[in-house]
Amino acid sequence: MIKEVEIGNIDLRYQGYRMKQAVVEAKLLDSIVQRGIEEPLEGVEVDDSLILLNGFKRYRCARKLHIEIAPFISLGQDHLIGIMSLLRTSNNKTLSILEQAGFIDELKQTQQMCVAEIATELCRSKAWVSMRLGLIKEMSAKVREKLFSGSFPVYSYMYLLRQFMRMNGIKKEQIEQFVIAVSGKKLSVRDVEQLAHGYFRGSDSFRQQIDAGNVSLSLEQIRQIPDDPEGCSEFERIMLKDLEITQKYMQRVMGKSHDRRLKSRTFHAQANLLTAGILSKTSAFKDTMNKLYDTSRQA
C-alpha cells in the first residue's frame, strides 16, 4: 500500500548499493519539476524506521527541490525480505548487474546466506548468483566506490579492465591504481580504453605520468599516434605486433615463474636449457631495445 512519508525521516544506509548517474538524475529532476514524483520510493519498515532500497535518485531530486513529502511503498518489515523482493522483481532497468551483485553480497555477508539458498530464494541458478558474487569479490573497496559513485565508467570496468585482469595477468592493485588515477575526469569510454592500453602495456614513464594525474597530457600523446594503418609499412606493422607479443609474454613469464606448481624434475630440466638460451641473448636484446627506444623517441 502506498503512503505519504516525510523525506527527512528516510534511512539511506543502502545508498552506496545503488549507482549514481548524473545525466539520468538531471533528466529525472526536470521531470519531477513538471509532474512531481510519479513512482513511489520503495523500502522496508523496521522498528518504525523507513529504510530506502529503491528510489535514491528520486530522493535526491526531492531534496534539491525542497519537497518534504513523497509516496512510499513498503516491501516488508525486514531487510532480508525487502532485498529479496527487490532482486526478484529487478531487471536491467531496475537494477544493474553490479547493483544486483552488491545486494547479493549483502545477503551472503550480513545475512549469512549461502549461494544455494540465495539461488533458491531468487529462483535463479547457482551460476547466476556466483557470477555476481565474483564481480564484487574481484574489485577492491575503492574501485567499488568509484564505480557506484559514477566517477568511473562502468562499461570500461566491465568490458575492458576485467579483460586485462583475465588475459594479461594484471593484478587487482594495479587496476585500483588506474581507476583512482582517471576517476572523476569525465572521460569517455574511448578515452579510458586508450589510457588503459598505454597504462598496462606502455612504458613505466607513461604509467607514472597517469599516476601523477597528468591524464590530459597522456591522452594528447596517444592522439598523436596515427590511427590510419597506412601510416606504417607492412614490415613496420609486423614489427609493432612482434613488440606487443614480446611485452605480453615477458609479463606472463615473470608472473608465472614463481608459481609453486612448477616443481617437476622434467619441467626444471627443460626450463634450465631454455632459460640458458634466453639469458645468453639478454644483453644483446637489451642493447637493441635501448637503441630502438632512443630512435623512436627522437623521431
C-alpha positions as a Markdown table, in Angstrom:
| # | Residue | x | y | z |
|---|---|---|---|---|
| 1 | Met | 0.0 | 0.0 | 0.0 |
| 2 | Ile | 1.3 | 3.4 | -1.0 |
| 3 | Lys | 1.5 | 6.1 | 1.7 |
| 4 | Glu | 2.9 | 9.6 | 2.0 |
| 5 | Val | 6.0 | 9.9 | 4.2 |
| 6 | Glu | 8.3 | 12.7 | 5.3 |
| 7 | Ile | 11.5 | 12.7 | 3.2 |
| 8 | Gly | 13.6 | 13.7 | 6.3 |
| 9 | Asn | 12.7 | 10.5 | 8.1 |
| 10 | Ile | 14.1 | 8.1 | 5.5 |
| 11 | Asp | 17.1 | 6.0 | 6.3 |
| 12 | Leu | 19.7 | 6.0 | 3.5 |
| 13 | Arg | 22.0 | 3.2 | 4.7 |
| 14 | Tyr | 21.8 | 1.3 | 1.3 |
| 15 | Gln | 22.6 | 4.4 | -0.8 |
| 16 | Gly | 26.0 | 3.0 | -1.6 |
| 17 | Tyr | 24.5 | -0.1 | -3.1 |
| 18 | Arg | 22.9 | 2.0 | -5.9 |
| 19 | Met | 24.7 | 3.6 | -8.8 |
| 20 | Lys | 24.7 | 7.3 | -9.3 |
| 21 | Gln | 24.1 | 8.5 | -12.9 |
| 22 | Ala | 24.4 | 12.3 | -13.2 |
| 23 | Val | 22.8 | 12.5 | -16.7 |
| 24 | Val | 19.8 | 10.3 | -15.7 |
| 25 | Glu | 19.3 | 12.2 | -12.5 |
| 26 | Ala | 19.3 | 15.6 | -14.3 |
| 27 | Lys | 16.5 | 14.4 | -16.6 |
| 28 | Leu | 14.6 | 13.0 | -13.6 |
| 29 | Leu | 14.9 | 16.3 | -11.9 |
| 30 | Asp | 13.3 | 18.1 | -14.8 |
| 31 | Ser | 10.5 | 15.5 | -14.9 |
| 32 | Ile | 9.8 | 15.9 | -11.2 |
| 33 | Val | 9.7 | 19.7 | -11.6 |
| 34 | Gln | 7.0 | 19.3 | -14.2 |
| 35 | Arg | 5.0 | 16.3 | -12.9 |
| 36 | Gly | 6.1 | 15.7 | -9.3 |
| 37 | Ile | 7.3 | 12.3 | -8.0 |
| 38 | Glu | 5.2 | 9.8 | -10.0 |
| 39 | Glu | 6.7 | 6.5 | -8.9 |
| 40 | Pro | 6.8 | 5.8 | -5.1 |
| 41 | Leu | 10.0 | 5.2 | -3.3 |
| 42 | Glu | 10.5 | 1.6 | -2.1 |
| 43 | Gly | 12.0 | 0.2 | 1.1 |
| 44 | Val | 11.3 | -1.6 | 4.3 |
| 45 | Glu | 9.9 | -0.5 | 7.7 |
| 46 | Val | 12.0 | -1.8 | 10.5 |
| 47 | Asp | 11.3 | -0.7 | 14.1 |
| 48 | Asp | 9.4 | 2.4 | 12.9 |
| 49 | Ser | 12.3 | 3.3 | 10.6 |
| 50 | Leu | 11.8 | 3.8 | 6.8 |
| 51 | Ile | 14.9 | 2.2 | 5.1 |
| 52 | Leu | 15.2 | 3.1 | 1.4 |
| 53 | Leu | 16.1 | 0.4 | -1.1 |
| 54 | Asn | 14.9 | 1.8 | -4.4 |
| 55 | Gly | 14.4 | 5.4 | -5.4 |
| 56 | Phe | 17.6 | 7.2 | -4.4 |
| 57 | Lys | 17.6 | 9.4 | -7.5 |
| 58 | Arg | 14.0 | 10.5 | -6.7 |
| 59 | Tyr | 15.0 | 11.1 | -3.1 |
| 60 | Arg | 18.0 | 13.3 | -4.1 |
| 61 | Cys | 15.9 | 15.2 | -6.6 |
| 62 | Ala | 13.2 | 15.8 | -4.0 |
| 63 | Arg | 15.8 | 17.2 | -1.6 |
| 64 | Lys | 17.1 | 19.6 | -4.2 |
| 65 | Leu | 13.6 | 20.8 | -4.9 |
| 66 | His | 12.8 | 21.1 | -1.2 |
| 67 | Ile | 10.0 | 18.6 | -1.5 |
| 68 | Glu | 9.1 | 17.4 | 2.0 |
| 69 | Ile | 6.6 | 14.6 | 1.3 |
| 70 | Ala | 6.9 | 11.7 | -1.1 |
| 71 | Pro | 5.0 | 8.5 | -1.9 |
| 72 | Phe | 6.5 | 5.4 | -0.3 |
| 73 | Ile | 5.7 | 1.7 | -0.6 |
| 74 | Ser | 6.9 | -0.9 | 1.9 |
| 75 | Leu | 8.5 | -4.2 | 0.7 |
| 76 | Gly | 8.2 | -5.7 | 4.1 |
| 77 | Gln | 9.4 | -5.3 | 7.7 |
| 78 | Asp | 12.7 | -7.0 | 7.4 |
| 79 | His | 16.0 | -6.2 | 5.5 |
| 80 | Leu | 16.2 | -9.7 | 4.0 |
| 81 | Ile | 12.6 | -9.7 | 2.8 |
| 82 | Gly | 13.0 | -6.3 | 1.2 |
| 83 | Ile | 16.2 | -7.1 | -0.6 |
| 84 | Met | 14.9 | -10.4 | -1.8 |
| 85 | Ser | 11.7 | -8.7 | -3.1 |
| 86 | Leu | 13.8 | -6.0 | -4.9 |
| 87 | Leu | 16.0 | -8.7 | -6.5 |
| 88 | Arg | 13.1 | -10.9 | -7.6 |
| 89 | Thr | 11.4 | -8.1 | -9.4 |
| 90 | Ser | 14.6 | -6.4 | -10.8 |
| 91 | Asn | 15.6 | -6.3 | -14.4 |
| 92 | Asn | 18.2 | -4.4 | -16.3 |
| 93 | Lys | 16.2 | -1.2 | -15.9 |
| 94 | Thr | 15.6 | -1.5 | -12.2 |
| 95 | Leu | 19.0 | -2.9 | -11.0 |
| 96 | Ser | 22.2 | -3.0 | -13.0 |
| 97 | Ile | 24.3 | -6.2 | -12.7 |
| 98 | Leu | 26.6 | -4.5 | -10.3 |
| 99 | Glu | 23.7 | -3.4 | -8.1 |
| 100 | Gln | 22.4 | -6.9 | -8.1 |
| 101 | Ala | 25.9 | -8.1 | -7.1 |
| 102 | Gly | 26.1 | -5.6 | -4.3 |
| 103 | Phe | 22.8 | -6.7 | -2.8 |
| 104 | Ile | 23.6 | -10.4 | -3.2 |
| 105 | Asp | 26.9 | -9.9 | -1.5 |
| 106 | Glu | 24.9 | -8.2 | 1.4 |
| 107 | Leu | 22.8 | -11.4 | 1.6 |
| 108 | Lys | 25.9 | -13.6 | 1.8 |
| 109 | Gln | 28.0 | -11.5 | 4.1 |
| 110 | Thr | 25.4 | -9.9 | 6.5 |
| 111 | Gln | 22.6 | -12.3 | 6.3 |
| 112 | Gln | 24.9 | -15.4 | 6.2 |
| 113 | Met | 23.1 | -17.0 | 3.3 |
| 114 | Cys | 25.0 | -19.5 | 1.1 |
| 115 | Val | 24.9 | -19.5 | -2.7 |
| 116 | Ala | 22.4 | -22.3 | -2.9 |
| 117 | Glu | 20.0 | -20.6 | -0.5 |
| 118 | Ile | 20.1 | -17.3 | -2.4 |
| 119 | Ala | 19.6 | -19.0 | -5.8 |
| 120 | Thr | 16.6 | -20.9 | -4.4 |
| 121 | Glu | 15.0 | -17.8 | -2.9 |
| 122 | Leu | 15.5 | -15.8 | -6.1 |
| 123 | Cys | 14.5 | -18.7 | -8.5 |
| 124 | Arg | 17.9 | -18.3 | -10.2 |
| 125 | Ser | 20.7 | -20.7 | -10.9 |
| 126 | Lys | 23.7 | -21.0 | -8.6 |
| 127 | Ala | 25.9 | -19.9 | -11.6 |
| 128 | Trp | 23.8 | -16.6 | -11.8 |
| 129 | Val | 24.4 | -15.9 | -8.1 |
| 130 | Ser | 28.1 | -17.0 | -8.2 |
| 131 | Met | 28.9 | -14.8 | -11.2 |
| 132 | Arg | 27.6 | -11.7 | -9.4 |
| 133 | Leu | 29.4 | -12.6 | -6.1 |
| 134 | Gly | 32.6 | -13.0 | -8.2 |
| 135 | Leu | 32.1 | -9.5 | -9.6 |
| 136 | Ile | 32.1 | -7.9 | -6.2 |
| 137 | Lys | 34.9 | -10.2 | -4.8 |
| 138 | Glu | 37.3 | -9.2 | -7.6 |
| 139 | Met | 37.1 | -5.5 | -7.1 |
| 140 | Ser | 38.6 | -3.6 | -4.2 |
| 141 | Ala | 36.6 | -1.3 | -1.9 |
| 142 | Lys | 38.0 | 1.8 | -3.6 |
| 143 | Val | 37.2 | 0.6 | -7.1 |
| 144 | Arg | 33.6 | -0.3 | -6.0 |
| 145 | Glu | 33.2 | 3.2 | -4.5 |
| 146 | Lys | 34.4 | 4.9 | -7.8 |
| 147 | Leu | 32.0 | 2.7 | -9.9 |
| 148 | Phe | 29.0 | 3.2 | -7.7 |
| 149 | Ser | 29.6 | 6.9 | -7.3 |
| 150 | Gly | 29.6 | 7.3 | -11.1 |
| 151 | Ser | 33.1 | 8.8 | -11.3 |
| 152 | Phe | 34.4 | 5.9 | -13.4 |
| 153 | Pro | 32.6 | 4.4 | -16.4 |
| 154 | Val | 31.0 | 1.0 | -15.5 |
| 155 | Tyr | 31.3 | -0.2 | -19.1 |
| 156 | Ser | 35.0 | 0.4 | -19.1 |
| 157 | Tyr | 35.4 | -1.6 | -16.0 |
| 158 | Met | 33.2 | -4.5 | -17.0 |
| 159 | Tyr | 34.4 | -5.0 | -20.6 |
| 160 | Leu | 37.9 | -3.6 | -20.6 |
| 161 | Leu | 39.7 | -3.7 | -17.2 |
| 162 | Arg | 38.3 | -7.1 | -16.3 |
| 163 | Gln | 39.7 | -8.5 | -19.6 |
| 164 | Phe | 43.1 | -7.1 | -18.6 |
| 165 | Met | 42.9 | -9.0 | -15.4 |
| 166 | Arg | 41.9 | -12.2 | -17.0 |
| 167 | Met | 44.0 | -12.2 | -20.2 |
| 168 | Asn | 47.1 | -10.2 | -19.2 |
| 169 | Gly | 47.5 | -11.1 | -15.5 |
| 170 | Ile | 47.1 | -7.6 | -14.3 |
| 171 | Lys | 46.8 | -7.5 | -10.5 |
| 172 | Lys | 43.8 | -6.1 | -8.6 |
| 173 | Glu | 46.1 | -3.5 | -7.0 |
| 174 | Gln | 47.2 | -2.2 | -10.5 |
| 175 | Ile | 43.5 | -2.0 | -11.6 |
| 176 | Glu | 42.7 | 0.0 | -8.4 |
| 177 | Gln | 45.6 | 2.4 | -9.0 |
| 178 | Phe | 44.5 | 3.1 | -12.6 |
| 179 | Val | 40.8 | 3.6 | -11.6 |
| 180 | Ile | 41.7 | 6.0 | -8.9 |
| 181 | Ala | 44.1 | 7.9 | -11.3 |
| 182 | Val | 41.5 | 8.5 | -14.0 |
| 183 | Ser | 38.2 | 8.7 | -12.0 |
| 184 | Gly | 36.3 | 12.0 | -11.9 |
| 185 | Lys | 37.9 | 13.3 | -15.1 |
| 186 | Lys | 34.7 | 13.0 | -17.1 |
| 187 | Leu | 36.4 | 10.8 | -19.7 |
| 188 | Ser | 34.7 | 8.9 | -22.5 |
| 189 | Val | 34.8 | 5.1 | -22.8 |
| 190 | Arg | 37.2 | 5.6 | -25.7 |
| 191 | Asp | 39.5 | 7.8 | -23.7 |
| 192 | Val | 39.6 | 5.3 | -20.8 |
| 193 | Glu | 40.4 | 2.5 | -23.3 |
| 194 | Gln | 43.3 | 4.4 | -24.8 |
| 195 | Leu | 44.7 | 5.3 | -21.4 |
| 196 | Ala | 44.3 | 1.7 | -20.2 |
| 197 | His | 46.2 | 0.3 | -23.1 |
| 198 | Gly | 49.0 | 2.8 | -22.5 |
| 199 | Tyr | 49.0 | 2.2 | -18.8 |
| 200 | Phe | 49.1 | -1.5 | -18.8 |
| 201 | Arg | 51.1 | -2.1 | -22.0 |
| 202 | Gly | 53.2 | 1.0 | -22.2 |
| 203 | Ser | 56.3 | 2.3 | -20.6 |
| 204 | Asp | 56.9 | 3.0 | -16.9 |
| 205 | Ser | 57.2 | 6.7 | -17.6 |
| 206 | Phe | 53.7 | 6.8 | -19.2 |
| 207 | Arg | 52.2 | 4.9 | -16.3 |
| 208 | Gln | 53.9 | 7.3 | -13.8 |
| 209 | Gln | 52.5 | 10.2 | -15.8 |
| 210 | Ile | 49.0 | 9.0 | -15.3 |
| 211 | Asp | 49.5 | 8.1 | -11.7 |
| 212 | Ala | 50.7 | 11.7 | -11.2 |
| 213 | Gly | 47.4 | 13.0 | -12.6 |
| 214 | Asn | 48.6 | 14.1 | -16.0 |
| 215 | Val | 45.7 | 12.5 | -17.8 |
| 216 | Ser | 45.2 | 15.2 | -20.4 |
| 217 | Leu | 48.9 | 15.1 | -21.4 |
| 218 | Ser | 48.8 | 11.4 | -21.6 |
| 219 | Leu | 45.7 | 11.5 | -23.9 |
| 220 | Glu | 47.4 | 14.1 | -26.1 |
| 221 | Gln | 50.4 | 11.8 | -26.5 |
| 222 | Ile | 48.2 | 9.0 | -27.5 |
| 223 | Arg | 46.2 | 11.1 | -30.0 |
| 224 | Gln | 49.5 | 12.0 | -31.8 |
| 225 | Ile | 49.7 | 8.3 | -32.8 |
| 226 | Pro | 48.1 | 8.0 | -36.3 |
| 227 | Asp | 45.0 | 5.7 | -36.4 |
| 228 | Asp | 45.5 | 5.2 | -40.1 |
| 229 | Pro | 47.1 | 1.8 | -40.6 |
| 230 | Glu | 48.6 | 3.1 | -43.8 |
| 231 | Gly | 50.8 | 5.3 | -41.7 |
| 232 | Cys | 53.1 | 2.3 | -41.2 |
| 233 | Ser | 54.5 | -0.1 | -43.8 |
| 234 | Glu | 53.7 | -3.8 | -43.7 |
| 235 | Phe | 57.1 | -4.5 | -42.2 |
| 236 | Glu | 56.6 | -1.8 | -39.6 |
| 237 | Arg | 53.2 | -3.2 | -38.6 |
| 238 | Ile | 54.7 | -6.7 | -38.2 |
| 239 | Met | 57.4 | -5.3 | -36.1 |
| 240 | Leu | 54.9 | -3.5 | -33.8 |
| 241 | Lys | 53.0 | -6.7 | -33.4 |
| 242 | Asp | 56.2 | -8.5 | -32.5 |
| 243 | Leu | 56.9 | -5.9 | -29.9 |
| 244 | Glu | 53.4 | -6.2 | -28.5 |
| 245 | Ile | 53.7 | -10.0 | -28.3 |
| 246 | Thr | 57.2 | -9.8 | -26.7 |
| 247 | Gln | 55.9 | -7.4 | -24.0 |
| 248 | Lys | 52.9 | -9.6 | -23.3 |
| 249 | Tyr | 54.9 | -12.8 | -22.9 |
| 250 | Met | 57.6 | -11.1 | -20.8 |
| 251 | Gln | 54.8 | -10.2 | -18.4 |
| 252 | Arg | 53.3 | -13.7 | -18.4 |
| 253 | Val | 56.7 | -15.4 | -17.8 |
| 254 | Met | 57.6 | -13.0 | -14.9 |
| 255 | Gly | 54.2 | -13.6 | -13.4 |
| 256 | Lys | 54.3 | -17.4 | -13.6 |
| 257 | Ser | 58.0 | -18.1 | -12.9 |
| 258 | His | 57.5 | -18.1 | -9.1 |
| 259 | Asp | 54.4 | -20.3 | -9.1 |
| 260 | Arg | 54.7 | -23.3 | -6.7 |
| 261 | Arg | 53.1 | -25.6 | -9.3 |
| 262 | Leu | 56.4 | -25.5 | -11.3 |
| 263 | Lys | 58.1 | -28.4 | -9.4 |
| 264 | Ser | 58.6 | -31.5 | -11.6 |
| 265 | Arg | 62.1 | -32.6 | -12.5 |
| 266 | Thr | 61.1 | -32.8 | -16.1 |
| 267 | Phe | 60.0 | -29.2 | -16.2 |
| 268 | His | 63.1 | -27.9 | -14.5 |
| 269 | Ala | 65.4 | -29.8 | -16.8 |
| 270 | Gln | 63.8 | -28.3 | -19.9 |
| 271 | Ala | 63.4 | -24.9 | -18.3 |
| 272 | Asn | 67.1 | -24.8 | -17.5 |
| 273 | Leu | 68.0 | -25.3 | -21.1 |
| 274 | Leu | 65.6 | -22.7 | -22.3 |
| 275 | Thr | 66.5 | -20.0 | -19.7 |
| 276 | Ala | 70.2 | -20.5 | -20.5 |
| 277 | Gly | 69.4 | -19.7 | -24.2 |
| 278 | Ile | 67.4 | -16.7 | -23.2 |
| 279 | Leu | 70.0 | -15.3 | -20.8 |
| 280 | Ser | 72.7 | -15.7 | -23.4 |
| 281 | Lys | 70.7 | -13.2 | -25.6 |
| 282 | Thr | 69.6 | -10.8 | -22.8 |
| 283 | Ser | 72.5 | -8.3 | -23.1 |
| 284 | Ala | 72.2 | -8.0 | -26.9 |
| 285 | Phe | 68.4 | -7.8 | -26.6 |
| 286 | Lys | 68.6 | -5.0 | -24.0 |
| 287 | Asp | 71.0 | -3.1 | -26.2 |
| 288 | Thr | 68.7 | -3.4 | -29.2 |
| 289 | Met | 65.7 | -2.3 | -27.3 |
| 290 | Asn | 67.6 | 0.7 | -25.9 |
| 291 | Lys | 68.6 | 1.8 | -29.4 |
| 292 | Leu | 65.1 | 1.3 | -30.7 |
| 293 | Tyr | 63.6 | 3.3 | -27.8 |
| 294 | Asp | 66.1 | 6.2 | -28.3 |
| 295 | Thr | 65.5 | 6.2 | -32.0 |
| 296 | Ser | 61.6 | 6.2 | -31.7 |
| 297 | Arg | 61.7 | 8.8 | -29.0 |
| 298 | Gln | 63.6 | 11.2 | -31.2 |
| 299 | Ala | 61.5 | 10.6 | -34.4 |
